[in-house]
Amino acid sequence: MTAGWICGPLSRDDFPESLAYAWTKALAEHWDEVAVTYPAILEDIDPRHTPEVAGGMGLMLHPGAIRAYREMGVAIPDSVVPPEMK
């Protein structure tokens, strides 16, 4: 399993959906706690904007992340939804 961070969590498509969901939800709900280690991040990044930014970069979101964002009421552009979810 490989994962990373750019403007939101990045993972391979075989990353477990339950982990992508939990990771996305935890980061969004506890962003202020994440920012304790790097306070400037609050000025630069809002995890609720990840779907929009990912679309601008030509990236697709993981199905687990999409589920978490939808539950948070975040708009999901069609361009970031993987074909298997359409």
Secondary structure, 3 states (H helix, E strand, C coil): CCEEECCCEEECCCCCHHHHHHHHHHHHHCHHHHHHHCCCHHHHCCHHHHHHHHHHCCCCCCHHHHHHHHHCCCCCCHHHCCHHHC
